């Protein structure tokens, strides 16, 4: 009898692992089939190359501007850039897929651990993981050179650790070293992407509640471990970059609400895929499981908190993304919330469930059937989304479609490139309006590219200064006052005078047709503004060699630097900063 029970347990375990691994394999296979590199992905790679050549985490040498919103992804890629083998782009693609698959595996294991702790011995069907595995945007952004694969890995790992810690609460089976290490990993969220701090707070609250069962000192130690990574990096950011937030956060004015654009962004994800259907079913299942845990009392309430923490964080993060206007890249910024919400959800099933038609199990089976049916339709019928037709004036794009699955820049469809137009504006400077790889031996001390082709700077020499027209990586452009246009993240166009200020002599600059591009008076005013007042203090702090004193000075001025705004008109800027 005991042998039979043990054999049955082993069989269930094997079946459970098989069901768990299947969505992971599907996700990884489809992610590989859809692999590509995005424009922003190449920006990450350029920063990595600057790091590995000893110039620090910057886009341009000698100018400390935080060009990446994911410092952890950049530093994670850096060791891979130092070893031989495939190109760095391929390494980023493979690493993204591996991390995404690992995250999905761990998210499922977190749901299974909570079910087992609640006394559920039946096989858990991972229907939430099925949604992730068949959803096309997850295939696309598991690669792309962006940090999204790392986000999935971190979310799944954090959910797994919270579940493991909660199920061990009060039993003192978790060593202090493991407790602190797990808490520190949970604290990495903001270093992967700023808005993931919301998930860090949610997961951290669960870990503190679990540690409280082992005493106040353990809980205080967990709080310190969760806070240590973001606090340490923020001190580094303040001293190195002289800012409280990444440069792109200013360029996008993340504190400026754009609810209408954000709503369009949410609709663009939900409508074409009928996403509300599986999400509603999965949330209902999750809430039912959390309610059952809560009613059990004791540790059951910790389990309920562990189930609900990612739900609460997903809702808050989604509201935040909608508030800031979303993004120009279809689905990208909403995928973390969707992953955290659905990936851990599973349904206990057995062959005998159909015999109990009046049991609550029937409701679970019905919800499961709806999700599985949606998954089948999503695979065979629902088309890839770019922008929902009825979203008016939308600038949302399916970037993978635009880039055509390219991994090397020379593979990008020719339609993506505008005609090359080089304009000589000084004897030692060439101003490139369209990004192109440098020809061997060509001398360029500075270059400028349109916002759509920033990533192509990855092919340029590292000593070439990149002037990016959307201001995402420009120390002055990101601080301009005005938001112009409708394309989210590209609403602070860098005007010619601020492109050239500090780079060319104070002279009238004309194009090849003889038309005045910038007057000498405007250049003179812009140059003076750059050297005066708060703007001069900021630029001095990031342009001059970094010393310990300058690091401390940058920390002192970081709040003022973050609040700093620059008039677009150079004469107004001169009056503001120079008096």
C-alpha positions in Angstrom: 0.0 0.0 0.0 2.8 2.4 0.9 4.8 1.3 -2.2 1.7 2.0 -4.3 1.2 5.4 -2.7 4.8 6.3 -3.2 4.6 5.2 -6.9 1.5 7.2 -7.4 3.2 10.2 -5.9 6.2 9.8 -8.2 3.9 9.5 -11.2 2.1 12.7 -10.2 5.4 14.5 -9.7 6.6 13.5 -13.2 3.3 14.5 -14.8 3.4 17.8 -12.9 7.0 18.5 -14.1 6.0 17.6 -17.6 3.0 20.0 -17.6 5.3 22.7 -16.1 8.1 22.3 -18.6 5.8 22.2 -21.7 4.8 25.9 -21.7 8.4 26.8 -21.1 9.6 24.9 -24.1 6.9 26.4 -26.2 7.8 29.9 -25.2 11.5 29.4 -25.8 11.0 27.8 -29.2 8.6 30.5 -30.4 10.9 33.2 -29.0 13.7 31.8 -31.0 11.6 31.7 -34.1 10.7 35.3 -33.5 14.2 36.5 -32.4 15.3 40.0 -33.5 17.1 43.1 -32.3 15.4 46.4 -31.6 16.7 49.9 -32.1 16.8 50.4 -28.3 18.5 47.0 -27.9 21.5 48.3 -29.9 21.6 51.4 -27.6 22.1 48.9 -24.7 24.9 47.2 -26.7 26.7 50.5 -27.3 26.7 51.2 -23.6 28.0 47.7 -23.0 30.9 48.3 -25.4 31.7 51.6 -23.7 31.9 49.7 -20.4 34.1 47.0 -21.7 36.5 49.5 -23.2 36.9 51.3 -19.9 34.8 54.4 -20.6 32.0 53.6 -18.1 28.3 53.1 -18.5 27.8 56.0 -21.0 26.7 56.5 -24.6 29.4 59.0 -25.4 32.9 59.1 -24.0 33.5 61.9 -21.5 29.8 62.7 -21.0 28.2 60.9 -18.1 24.6 60.6 -19.2 22.5 57.5 -18.2 21.3 56.4 -21.6 19.9 53.0 -20.5 16.8 52.5 -18.3 18.1 49.0 -17.4 21.5 49.3 -15.8 21.3 45.7 -14.5 20.8 44.3 -18.0 23.7 46.4 -19.3 26.0 45.1 -16.6 24.8 41.6 -17.1 25.7 41.7 -20.7 29.1 43.2 -20.1 30.9 40.0 -19.2 29.5 38.3 -22.3 31.1 41.1 -24.4 34.5 40.2 -23.0 34.5 36.6 -24.2 34.8 35.3 -27.7 32.2 33.6 -29.8 29.1 35.0 -31.5 28.4 38.7 -31.8 27.1 40.5 -28.7 23.6 40.8 -30.3 23.3 37.1 -30.5 24.4 36.7 -26.9 21.7 39.2 -25.8 19.1 37.3 -27.8 20.0 33.9 -26.3 20.3 35.3 -22.7 16.9 36.9 -23.0 15.2 33.7 -24.1 16.9 31.7 -21.3 15.9 34.2 -18.7 12.3 34.4 -20.0 12.0 30.6 -19.9 13.5 30.4 -16.4 11.1 33.1 -15.2 8.1 31.2 -16.6 9.3 28.0 -14.9 9.8 29.6 -11.5 6.5 31.5 -11.7 4.7 28.1 -12.2 6.6 26.5 -9.4 5.5 29.3 -7.1 1.8 28.6 -7.8 2.4 24.8 -7.3 4.2 25.4 -4.0 1.3 27.5 -2.7 -1.2 24.8 -3.7 0.9 22.1 -2.0 1.2 24.1 1.1 -2.6 24.4 1.2 -2.9 20.6 1.1 -3.7 20.3 -2.6 -2.3 17.0 -3.9 -3.9 16.9 -7.3 -2.0 17.8 -10.4 -1.9 21.6 -11.1 -2.7 22.5 -14.7 -0.6 25.6 -15.5 -3.2 27.5 -17.5 -1.6 30.9 -16.7 1.6 29.7 -18.2 -0.3 28.6 -21.3 -1.4 32.1 -21.9 2.2 33.4 -21.6 3.4 30.6 -23.9 1.0 31.3 -26.8 0.9 35.1 -26.6 2.8 36.6 -29.5 4.1 39.7 -27.7 5.9 37.5 -25.2 7.6 35.7 -28.1 8.8 39.0 -29.5 10.1 40.6 -26.4 11.8 37.6 -24.9 14.5 38.7 -27.3 14.8 42.2 -29.0 18.0 43.0 -27.1 15.9 44.7 -24.5 15.7 43.9 -20.8 12.3 42.3 -21.1 13.6 38.7 -20.8 15.4 39.7 -17.7 12.2 41.2 -16.3 10.3 37.9 -16.8 13.2 36.0 -15.2 13.2 38.4 -12.2 9.4 38.4 -11.8 9.3 34.6 -11.9 12.2 34.3 -9.5 10.7 36.8 -7.0 7.4 35.0 -7.1 9.0 31.7 -6.5 11.1 33.0 -3.6 8.1 34.6 -2.0 6.1 31.4 -2.2 9.0 29.4 -0.8 9.5 31.8 2.0 5.8 32.0 2.9 5.4 28.2 2.9 8.4 28.0 5.3 7.3 30.8 7.6 7.5 30.0 11.3 9.4 26.8 10.7 12.8 28.5 10.8 14.0 26.3 7.9 15.2 29.3 5.9 18.7 30.3 6.8 19.4 34.0 7.4 21.9 34.0 4.5 19.3 32.6 2.1 16.7 35.0 3.5 18.8 38.0 2.9 20.0 36.9 -0.5 16.4 36.3 -1.7 15.4 39.7 -0.4 18.3 41.4 -2.1 17.3 39.8 -5.4 13.7 41.1 -4.9 15.3 44.5 -4.4 16.8 44.6 -7.9 13.5 45.6 -9.6 14.2 49.3 -10.1 17.7 48.5 -11.5 16.0 46.3 -14.2 13.4 49.0 -15.1 12.3 51.9 -12.9 8.6 51.0 -12.6 9.4 47.6 -11.3 10.0 49.2 -8.0 6.2 48.8 -7.6 6.7 45.0 -7.7 9.7 45.2 -5.3 7.5 46.9 -2.7 4.7 44.3 -3.1 7.1 41.3 -3.0 9.1 42.9 -0.2 6.0 43.4 1.9 5.3 39.6 1.7 8.9 38.8 2.6 8.8 41.1 5.6 5.5 39.6 6.8 6.9 36.1 6.5 10.2 37.0 8.3 8.1 38.6 11.1 7.1 35.1 12.1 10.8 34.5 13.0 11.2 37.7 14.9 11.5 41.5 14.5 15.2 41.4 13.9 14.8 39.0 11.0 12.1 41.2 9.6 14.4 44.3 10.0 17.2 42.5 8.3 14.9 41.6 5.3 13.9 45.2 5.0 17.5 46.3 4.8 18.3 43.6 2.3 15.4 44.6 0.0 16.4 48.3 0.2 20.2 47.8 -0.2 20.4 47.3 -4.0 18.1 50.3 -5.1 19.6 52.6 -2.4 23.2 51.7 -3.4 22.5 52.2 -7.1 20.7 55.5 -6.5 23.7 56.8 -4.6 25.9 55.8 -7.6 23.4 57.4 -10.0 23.4 60.7 -8.1 27.2 60.9 -7.9 28.1 59.6 -11.3 25.3 61.0 -13.5 24.3 63.9 -11.2 20.6 62.9 -11.5 17.9 61.2 -9.5 16.4 59.4 -12.5 17.6 58.1 -15.9 18.0 60.7 -18.5 15.2 59.2 -20.6 12.8 59.7 -17.8 13.3 63.5 -18.2 13.1 63.3 -22.0 9.8 61.5 -21.7 8.6 63.7 -18.8 7.5 60.6 -16.8 5.8 62.8 -14.2 3.6 64.4 -16.9 0.2 62.7 -17.2 -0.9 61.7 -20.7 -4.0 59.5 -19.9 -5.4 59.6 -23.4 -2.4 58.2 -25.0 -2.0 55.7 -22.2 -5.5 54.5 -22.7 -4.9 54.0 -26.4 -1.8 52.0 -25.5 -3.8 49.7 -23.2 -6.6 49.3 -25.8 -3.9 48.5 -28.4 -2.9 45.5 -26.4 -6.2 44.2 -25.0 -8.6 44.6 -28.0 -6.9 42.8 -30.9 -6.1 39.7 -28.8 -9.4 39.6 -26.8 -7.1 39.6 -23.8 -9.8 40.5 -21.3 -11.2 37.0 -21.8 -8.3 34.9 -20.4 -7.3 37.6 -17.8 -10.8 37.7 -16.3 -10.9 33.9 -16.0 -7.4 33.7 -14.5 -8.0 36.5 -12.0 -11.3 34.9 -10.9 -9.4 31.6 -10.2 -6.6 33.4 -8.4 -9.0 35.4 -6.2 -10.9 32.2 -5.3 -7.7 30.5 -4.3 -6.6 33.5 -2.3 -10.0 33.7 -0.5 -9.7 30.0 0.4 -6.3 30.6 1.8 -7.4 33.6 3.8 -10.3 31.7 5.3 -7.9 29.0 6.5 -6.3 31.5 8.8 -2.7 31.3 10.1 -0.2 30.7 7.4 -3.0 30.6 4.9 -3.2 34.4 5.1 0.4 34.6 4.2 -0.3 32.4 1.2 -3.2 34.7 0.3 -0.9 37.7 0.5 1.7 36.0 -1.7 -1.0 35.3 -4.3 -2.4 38.8 -4.2 0.9 40.8 -4.1 1.7 40.5 -7.8 -2.0 41.2 -8.6 -1.9 44.5 -6.7 1.5 45.4 -8.2 0.3 44.6 -11.7 -2.8 46.8 -11.3 -0.8 49.7 -9.9 1.9 49.4 -12.6 -0.6 49.3 -15.4 -2.3 52.4 -14.1 1.2 54.1 -14.0 2.0 53.1 -17.5 -1.4 54.4 -18.7 -0.8 57.6 -16.8 2.5 58.3 -18.5 1.1 57.6 -21.9 2.3 54.1 -22.5 5.0 53.6 -25.2 5.5 53.7 -28.9 6.4 50.0 -28.9 3.3 47.8 -29.0 2.6 45.9 -25.8 6.2 46.2 -24.4 5.6 48.1 -21.2 2.4 46.2 -20.2 3.9 42.7 -20.5 5.5 42.7 -17.1 2.2 43.3 -15.4 0.5 40.6 -17.5 3.2 38.1 -16.8 3.1 38.7 -13.0 -0.7 38.5 -13.1 -1.2 35.2 -15.0 2.1 33.2 -15.1 1.7 31.6 -11.6 -2.0 30.7 -11.9 -2.8 27.0 -12.0 -5.8 24.8 -11.5 -5.8 21.6 -9.6 -7.5 18.9 -11.7 -8.2 15.2 -11.5 -10.1 12.6 -13.5 -12.9 12.6 -10.9 -13.7 16.3 -11.1 -16.3 15.8 -13.8 -18.3 13.6 -11.5 -19.0 16.5 -9.1 -21.1 18.7 -11.3 -22.4 20.7 -8.3 -18.9 21.2 -6.9 -16.9 24.4 -7.1 -14.6 22.3 -9.2 -17.0 22.8 -12.1 -16.5 26.5 -12.0 -12.7 26.0 -12.1 -13.1 23.6 -15.0 -15.3 26.1 -16.9 -12.7 28.9 -16.4 -10.0 26.5 -17.5 -11.9 25.6 -20.6 -12.3 29.3 -21.5 -8.6 30.0 -21.2 -7.6 26.9 -23.2 -10.1 27.7 -25.9 -8.7 31.3 -26.1 -5.2 29.9 -26.3 -6.1 27.7 -29.2 -7.7 30.7 -31.0 -4.8 32.9 -30.2 -2.4 30.6 -31.9 -4.3 29.9 -35.1 -6.5 32.9 -35.6 -5.6 36.1 -33.9 -3.3 38.2 -36.0 -0.2 40.1 -34.7 -1.2 43.5 -33.6 0.5 46.7 -34.6 -2.0 49.4 -33.9 -5.7 49.0 -33.4 -7.5 50.7 -36.4 -9.9 52.6 -34.3 -7.2 54.1 -32.1 -7.1 57.5 -33.7 -3.8 59.4 -34.2 -1.9 56.4 -32.8 1.9 56.3 -33.1 2.1 52.8 -31.6 4.1 50.4 -33.8 4.9 46.7 -33.9 8.6 47.3 -33.9 9.5 43.7 -34.8 7.5 44.1 -38.0 9.3 47.3 -38.7 12.7 45.8 -38.1 11.8 42.6 -40.0 13.5 40.2 -37.5 16.9 41.7 -38.2 19.8 40.9 -35.9 22.5 42.8 -37.7 22.1 46.4 -38.7 22.8 45.6 -42.3 19.8 43.3 -42.2 17.3 46.0 -41.4 14.9 46.6 -44.3 16.0 49.4 -46.6 12.7 51.2 -46.1 13.8 51.9 -42.5 16.7 54.0 -43.7 16.2 57.5 -45.0 18.5 58.8 -47.8 22.0 59.6 -46.5 22.5 63.4 -46.2 25.9 64.5 -44.8 26.5 68.2 -44.3 29.9 69.7 -43.6 29.4 72.6 -41.1 33.0 73.0 -39.9 36.4 71.9 -41.0 36.7 69.3 -38.2 33.1 68.3 -37.9 30.6 66.4 -40.0 26.9 66.5 -39.1 25.2 63.3 -40.2 21.5 63.7 -40.4 20.9 60.0 -41.0 22.7 57.3 -39.1 25.1 55.2 -41.2 28.1 53.0 -40.3 31.4 54.9 -40.6 33.4 54.1 -43.7 37.0 52.9 -42.9 39.2 55.9 -42.4 36.4 58.5 -42.3 37.0 61.3 -39.8 33.9 62.3 -37.8 34.2 63.9 -34.4 30.5 64.2 -33.8 27.4 62.9 -35.4 23.6 63.2 -35.1 20.9 60.7 -35.9 17.1 60.8 -36.0 15.3 59.2 -33.1 14.2 56.3 -35.2 17.8 55.2 -36.0 19.6 55.8 -32.7 20.6 52.1 -32.3 22.7 52.3 -35.5 25.3 54.3 -33.6 26.3 50.8 -32.3 28.3 50.4 -35.5 30.2 53.6 -35.1 33.5 54.1 -33.4 33.2 54.5 -29.7 35.0 57.9 -29.8 32.2 59.3 -32.1 29.8 61.5 -30.2 26.2 60.6 -30.8 23.7 63.5 -30.8 20.3 61.9 -30.6 17.4 64.0 -31.9 14.8 62.8 -29.5 16.9 64.0 -26.6 16.8 60.6 -24.8 20.5 60.6 -24.4 21.3 64.3 -24.7 22.1 66.2 -21.4 20.5 69.4 -22.5 17.7 68.2 -24.8 16.2 66.0 -22.0 15.8 69.1 -19.9 13.9 71.2 -22.5 10.5 72.6 -21.5 8.3 71.7 -24.3 6.6 68.4 -25.2 6.0 68.4 -29.0 4.1 65.9 -31.1 2.3 62.7 -30.3 4.9 60.0 -30.3 5.5 58.9 -26.7 9.1 59.1 -25.7 10.0 61.3 -28.6 8.4 64.6 -27.6 11.5 66.7 -27.0 13.1 67.2 -30.4 16.6 68.5 -30.1 16.7 71.8 -32.0 19.7 72.6 -34.3 21.1 75.2 -32.0 21.3 72.8 -29.0 22.7 70.1 -31.3 25.6 72.3 -32.3 26.2 74.3 -29.1 29.5 73.5 -27.6 30.6 71.6 -30.7 31.1 74.3 -33.4 32.6 77.8 -33.4 30.2 80.7 -32.8 29.4 81.2 -36.5 26.4 81.2 -38.8 25.8 77.6 -39.9 24.3 77.1 -43.4 23.2 73.9 -45.2 24.3 72.9 -48.6 21.6 75.1 -50.2 22.9 78.1 -48.4 20.0 78.3 -46.0 20.8 79.4 -42.4 20.5 76.6 -40.0 21.7 78.4 -36.9 22.8 82.0 -36.5 26.0 83.0 -34.8 24.0 85.0 -32.2 22.0 81.9 -31.2 25.1 79.7 -30.9 26.7 82.4 -28.8 23.7 82.6 -26.5 23.5 78.8 -26.2 27.2 78.5 -25.4 26.9 81.1 -22.7 23.8 79.4 -21.2 25.7 76.1 -21.0 28.4 77.7 -18.9 26.2 79.7 -16.5 24.1 79.0 -13.4 22.3 75.7 -12.7 22.9 74.4 -16.3 26.6 75.1 -16.1 26.8 73.4 -12.7 25.1 70.3 -14.1 27.2 70.1 -17.3 30.4 70.7 -15.4 29.5 67.8 -13.1 29.1 65.3 -15.9 31.6 66.5 -18.5 34.7 66.9 -16.3 36.8 64.0 -15.1 35.1 62.3 -12.1 36.8 62.8 -8.8 35.6 62.0 -5.3 34.9 65.7 -4.7 32.9 66.0 -7.9 31.0 62.7 -7.0 29.9 64.3 -3.7 29.1 67.6 -5.5 26.9 65.7 -8.0 25.0 64.1 -5.1 24.5 67.5 -3.6 23.1 69.0 -6.8 21.2 65.9 -8.1 17.8 67.1 -7.0 18.3 70.5 -8.6 19.7 68.9 -11.7 16.6 66.7 -12.0 14.3 69.7 -11.6 16.3 71.7 -14.1 14.4 72.8 -17.2 15.9 74.7 -20.2 14.1 77.1 -22.5 14.2 76.0 -26.1 15.0 79.5 -27.2 18.8 80.1 -26.6 18.4 83.8 -25.8 15.8 82.9 -23.1 18.1 80.2 -21.8 20.9 82.8 -21.6 18.8 85.2 -19.7 17.6 82.5 -17.3 21.0 81.1 -16.4 23.3 84.0 -16.9 21.2 86.9 -15.8 
